[in-house]
Amino acid sequence: MQWTLVVPVKALARAKSRLSDTADDGLRPGLALAFAQDTVAAALACPAVADVAVVTDDARAGRELAALGAGVVADEPGGGLNAALAHGAAVVRAARPESPVAALNADLPALRPGELARVLAAATQFPRAFLPDAAGIGTTLLTVAPGQELAPAFGADSRARHRASGAVELRLDAVDSVRQDVDTGGDLRSALALGVGPRTAAVAARLLIAGQ
């Protein structure tokens, strides 16, 4: 069973504001793009993934991620993250109604295809399932079987909200790369320790040089 992943990408100029103590306004959009590029590249390399649909209205992000092989869906609702994910899921469902769908964060720069495959394999046992983030508060992946509604509840305390919605929490060891999203400087250091993709590594090197 191969999955279709829906990856939301915020306008780069507004992305990752909580990294302001680590990256200035000039570097932060490039860092956010690098996160998304490494996330999408790793997802497309996963044998369990058939395709990736990026939901974005950012022209640069759409162009760069399409070059990696992702499809691009316009963020037509303009109603925030969960509306974008619901819209993206509806679009991909119209094209591939028999495919399971998963919403995946765009800020997983250490993502490893094999670990993602393990998580998706575990998720096939449930109508809806989710993986909590490394902090244990948020969510990095929400999955749904064919014929089921995605019903995303990302945002503050999304782990609790997804659990309350009836989604099954996936409890897996050794899938750190799928759980390590990046919102803060501490998160970035944790991702770098795991080993990030080449685009994030290049921008992070610029951060280190700028900080010297």
Sine and cosine of phi, psi and omega as CSV:
sin_phi,cos_phi,sin_psi,cos_psi,sin_omega,cos_omega
0.00,0.00,0.84,-0.55,0.01,-1.00
-0.96,-0.29,0.58,-0.81,-0.12,-0.99
-0.98,-0.20,0.45,-0.89,0.25,-0.97
-0.96,-0.27,0.81,-0.58,-0.01,-1.00
-0.98,-0.22,0.66,-0.75,0.07,-1.00
-0.93,-0.36,0.86,-0.51,-0.09,-1.00
-0.86,-0.51,0.91,-0.41,0.00,-1.00
-1.00,0.08,0.70,-0.71,0.02,-1.00
-0.79,-0.62,0.91,-0.42,0.01,-1.00
-0.94,0.34,0.37,-0.93,0.11,-0.99
-0.79,0.62,0.80,-0.60,-0.15,-0.99
-0.87,0.50,-0.55,0.83,-0.02,-1.00
-0.90,0.43,-0.39,0.92,-0.02,-1.00
-0.96,-0.28,-0.04,1.00,-0.14,-0.99
-0.98,0.19,0.51,-0.86,0.17,-0.98
0.85,0.53,0.72,0.69,0.01,-1.00
-0.90,0.43,-0.45,0.89,0.00,-1.00
-0.96,0.29,-0.10,0.99,0.09,-1.00
-1.00,-0.05,0.24,0.97,-0.06,-1.00
-0.89,0.46,-0.41,0.91,0.03,-1.00
-0.98,0.17,-0.15,0.99,-0.04,-1.00
-0.92,-0.40,-0.60,0.80,-0.03,-1.00
-0.73,-0.68,0.74,-0.67,-0.01,-1.00
-0.98,0.21,0.04,-1.00,-0.08,-1.00
-0.87,0.49,-0.46,0.89,-0.01,-1.00
-0.96,0.26,-0.49,0.87,-0.06,-1.00
-0.99,-0.16,-0.41,0.91,-0.14,-0.99
-0.88,0.47,-0.68,0.74,0.04,-1.00
-0.87,0.50,-0.64,0.76,0.03,-1.00
-0.92,0.40,-0.56,0.83,0.04,-1.00
-0.93,0.37,-0.70,0.72,0.03,-1.00
-0.88,0.48,-0.65,0.76,0.04,-1.00
-0.91,0.42,-0.67,0.74,0.01,-1.00
-0.88,0.47,-0.66,0.75,0.07,-1.00
-0.83,0.56,-0.76,0.65,-0.06,-1.00
-0.90,0.43,-0.66,0.75,0.01,-1.00
-0.88,0.47,-0.72,0.70,-0.01,-1.00
-0.93,0.37,-0.58,0.82,0.06,-1.00
-0.90,0.44,-0.77,0.64,-0.05,-1.00
-0.91,0.41,-0.66,0.75,0.01,-1.00
-0.88,0.48,-0.68,0.73,0.01,-1.00
-0.93,0.38,-0.63,0.77,0.01,-1.00
-0.89,0.45,-0.68,0.74,0.00,-1.00
-0.93,0.38,-0.40,0.92,0.04,-1.00
-0.99,0.12,-0.12,0.99,-0.03,-1.00
-0.98,0.20,0.79,-0.61,-0.03,-1.00
-0.91,0.42,-0.31,0.95,0.01,-1.00
-1.00,0.08,-0.08,1.00,-0.10,-1.00
-0.96,-0.28,0.83,-0.56,0.05,-1.00
-0.99,0.10,-0.66,0.75,-0.01,-1.00
-0.31,-0.95,0.24,-0.97,-0.02,-1.00
-0.79,-0.62,0.76,-0.65,0.08,-1.00
-0.92,-0.39,0.88,-0.48,0.03,-1.00
-1.00,-0.07,0.80,-0.60,0.04,-1.00
-0.98,-0.18,0.93,-0.38,-0.05,-1.00
-0.34,-0.94,0.44,-0.90,0.17,-0.99
-0.93,-0.37,0.10,0.99,0.01,-1.00
-1.00,0.09,0.89,-0.45,-0.10,-1.00
-0.88,0.47,-0.68,0.73,-0.01,-1.00
-0.90,0.43,-0.73,0.69,0.01,-1.00
-0.88,0.48,-0.70,0.71,0.00,-1.00
-0.87,0.50,-0.69,0.72,-0.01,-1.00
-0.90,0.44,-0.73,0.68,-0.07,-1.00
-0.93,0.36,-0.61,0.79,-0.03,-1.00
-0.97,0.22,-0.53,0.85,0.11,-0.99
-0.89,0.45,-0.58,0.82,0.02,-1.00
-0.89,0.45,-0.40,0.91,0.04,-1.00
-0.99,0.12,-0.23,0.97,0.00,-1.00
0.90,-0.43,0.06,1.00,0.02,-1.00
-0.99,0.15,0.48,-0.88,0.22,-0.98
-0.99,0.11,0.42,-0.91,-0.02,-1.00
-0.84,-0.54,0.79,-0.61,0.03,-1.00
-0.91,-0.42,0.80,-0.60,0.03,-1.00
-0.91,0.42,0.64,-0.77,0.02,-1.00
-0.99,0.16,0.95,0.32,-0.13,-0.99
-0.91,0.42,-0.63,0.78,-0.03,-1.00
-0.91,0.42,-0.57,0.82,-0.06,-1.00
0.86,0.51,0.49,0.87,-0.09,-1.00
-0.95,-0.32,0.35,0.94,0.02,-1.00
0.98,-0.18,-0.06,-1.00,-0.15,-0.99
-0.87,0.49,-0.78,0.63,-0.08,-1.00
-0.93,0.37,-0.59,0.81,0.08,-1.00
-0.91,0.43,-0.63,0.77,0.02,-1.00
-0.90,0.44,-0.67,0.74,0.01,-1.00
-0.92,0.39,-0.67,0.74,0.03,-1.00
-0.89,0.46,-0.66,0.76,0.03,-1.00
-0.90,0.43,-0.73,0.69,0.02,-1.00
-0.87,0.50,-0.67,0.74,0.02,-1.00
-0.89,0.46,-0.64,0.77,0.02,-1.00
-0.90,0.43,-0.64,0.77,0.00,-1.00
-0.91,0.42,-0.73,0.68,-0.04,-1.00
-0.95,0.32,-0.51,0.86,0.05,-1.00
-0.91,0.41,-0.58,0.81,0.02,-1.00
-0.90,0.44,-0.55,0.84,-0.01,-1.00
-1.00,0.10,-0.58,0.81,-0.07,-1.00
-0.68,-0.74,0.96,0.28,-0.09,-1.00
-0.91,0.42,-0.36,0.93,-0.04,-1.00
-1.00,0.05,-0.09,1.00,-0.10,-0.99
-1.00,-0.04,0.67,-0.74,0.17,-0.99
-0.93,0.36,0.48,-0.88,-0.10,-1.00
-0.82,-0.57,0.60,-0.80,0.07,-1.00
-0.69,-0.72,0.67,-0.75,0.15,-0.99
-1.00,-0.04,0.81,-0.59,-0.06,-1.00
-0.82,-0.57,0.73,-0.69,0.06,-1.00
-0.87,0.50,0.49,-0.87,0.00,-1.00
-1.00,-0.03,0.01,1.00,-0.08,-1.00
-0.90,-0.43,0.80,0.60,0.02,-1.00
-0.87,-0.49,0.92,0.38,-0.15,-0.99
-0.93,0.36,-0.24,0.97,0.05,-1.00
-0.99,-0.12,0.13,0.99,-0.11,-0.99
-0.81,0.59,0.74,-0.67,0.04,-1.00
-0.92,-0.39,0.77,-0.64,-0.06,-1.00
-0.83,0.55,-0.63,0.78,-0.03,-1.00
-0.91,0.41,-0.62,0.79,0.03,-1.00
-0.94,0.35,-0.63,0.77,0.07,-1.00
-0.88,0.47,-0.64,0.77,0.02,-1.00
-0.88,0.48,-0.62,0.78,0.04,-1.00
-0.90,0.44,-0.68,0.73,0.00,-1.00
-0.91,0.42,-0.71,0.70,-0.01,-1.00
-0.91,0.42,-0.58,0.81,0.05,-1.00
-0.89,0.46,-0.67,0.74,0.03,-1.00
-0.91,0.42,-0.58,0.81,-0.06,-1.00
-0.94,0.35,-0.39,0.92,-0.03,-1.00
-0.90,0.44,-0.25,0.97,-0.02,-1.00
-0.98,0.18,-0.15,0.99,-0.15,-0.99
-0.76,-0.65,0.51,-0.86,0.07,-1.00
-0.88,0.48,-0.69,0.73,0.09,-1.00
-0.66,-0.75,0.64,-0.77,0.00,-1.00
-0.49,-0.87,0.31,-0.95,0.03,-1.00
-0.53,-0.85,0.35,-0.94,0.06,-1.00
-0.89,-0.45,0.84,-0.55,0.03,-1.00
-0.95,0.31,0.39,-0.92,0.01,-1.00
-0.98,0.20,0.07,-1.00,-0.07,-1.00
-0.89,0.46,-0.48,0.88,0.01,-1.00
-0.97,0.23,-0.25,0.97,0.00,-1.00
0.98,0.21,0.25,0.97,-0.03,-1.00
-0.89,-0.46,-0.65,0.76,-0.06,-1.00
-0.98,-0.17,-0.26,-0.96,-0.04,-1.00
-0.70,-0.72,0.69,-0.72,0.07,-1.00
-0.95,-0.31,-0.35,0.94,-0.06,-1.00
-0.54,-0.84,0.75,-0.67,0.08,-1.00
-0.79,-0.62,0.81,-0.58,-0.09,-1.00
-0.89,-0.46,0.43,-0.90,0.00,-1.00
-0.52,-0.86,0.68,-0.73,0.00,-1.00
-0.97,0.24,0.31,-0.95,0.07,-1.00
-0.82,0.57,0.66,-0.75,0.02,-1.00
1.00,0.07,-0.08,1.00,0.00,-1.00
-0.96,-0.27,0.46,-0.89,0.05,-1.00
-0.99,0.12,0.64,-0.77,0.02,-1.00
-0.92,0.40,-0.69,0.72,0.03,-1.00
0.74,0.67,0.86,0.51,-0.04,-1.00
-0.93,0.37,0.59,-0.81,0.04,-1.00
-0.70,-0.72,0.75,0.67,0.00,-1.00
-0.96,0.28,0.29,-0.96,-0.05,-1.00
0.86,-0.51,-0.37,-0.93,-0.05,-1.00
-0.85,0.52,0.74,-0.67,0.05,-1.00
0.83,0.56,0.63,0.78,-0.08,-1.00
-0.93,0.37,-0.42,0.91,0.07,-1.00
-0.86,0.51,-0.77,0.64,0.00,-1.00
-0.91,0.42,-0.62,0.79,-0.05,-1.00
-0.95,0.33,-0.63,0.77,0.05,-1.00
-0.92,0.39,-0.63,0.78,0.04,-1.00
-0.89,0.45,-0.69,0.73,-0.01,-1.00
-0.91,0.42,-0.45,0.90,0.00,-1.00
-0.98,0.21,-0.11,0.99,0.02,-1.00
0.97,-0.23,-0.07,1.00,0.06,-1.00
-0.94,0.33,0.59,-0.81,-0.02,-1.00
-1.00,0.07,0.77,-0.64,0.05,-1.00
-0.98,0.21,0.82,-0.58,0.03,-1.00
-0.99,0.14,0.81,-0.58,-0.03,-1.00
-0.91,-0.41,1.00,-0.09,-0.07,-1.00
-0.80,-0.60,0.59,-0.81,0.12,-0.99
-1.00,-0.06,0.33,-0.95,0.13,-0.99
0.86,0.51,0.62,0.79,0.14,-0.99
-0.79,-0.61,0.63,0.78,-0.08,-1.00
-0.84,0.54,-0.56,0.83,-0.07,-1.00
-0.93,0.37,-0.39,0.92,0.01,-1.00
-1.00,0.07,-0.29,0.96,-0.04,-1.00
-0.99,-0.15,-0.30,0.95,-0.15,-0.99
-1.00,0.01,0.99,0.11,0.13,-0.99
-0.99,0.12,0.20,-0.98,-0.12,-0.99
-0.79,-0.61,0.95,-0.32,0.09,-1.00
-0.89,-0.45,-0.46,0.89,-0.10,-1.00
-0.80,-0.60,0.16,-0.99,0.07,-1.00
-0.87,0.49,-0.61,0.79,0.06,-1.00
-0.89,0.45,-0.64,0.76,0.07,-1.00
-0.88,0.48,-0.67,0.74,-0.01,-1.00
-0.89,0.45,-0.67,0.74,0.03,-1.00
-0.89,0.45,-0.62,0.78,0.04,-1.00
-0.91,0.42,-0.66,0.75,0.03,-1.00
-0.91,0.42,-0.66,0.75,0.03,-1.00
-0.88,0.47,-0.58,0.81,0.02,-1.00
-0.92,0.40,-0.55,0.84,0.06,-1.00
-0.95,0.32,-0.53,0.85,-0.05,-1.00
0.95,-0.31,0.98,-0.22,-0.07,-1.00
-1.00,-0.01,0.18,-0.98,0.05,-1.00
-0.94,0.33,0.16,-0.99,-0.15,-0.99
-0.91,0.41,-0.54,0.84,-0.04,-1.00
-0.96,0.29,-0.68,0.73,0.06,-1.00
-0.91,0.42,-0.64,0.77,0.00,-1.00
-0.87,0.49,-0.63,0.78,-0.02,-1.00
-0.93,0.38,-0.67,0.74,0.01,-1.00
-0.95,0.32,-0.62,0.79,0.04,-1.00
-0.89,0.46,-0.57,0.82,0.05,-1.00
-0.90,0.45,-0.60,0.80,0.06,-1.00
-0.92,0.40,-0.59,0.81,0.05,-1.00
-0.89,0.45,-0.69,0.73,-0.02,-1.00
-0.90,0.43,-0.66,0.76,0.00,-1.00
-0.91,0.42,-0.68,0.73,-0.02,-1.00
-0.90,0.43,-0.49,0.87,-0.04,-1.00
-0.99,0.11,-0.12,0.99,-0.03,-1.00
-0.98,0.21,0.00,0.00,0.00,0.00
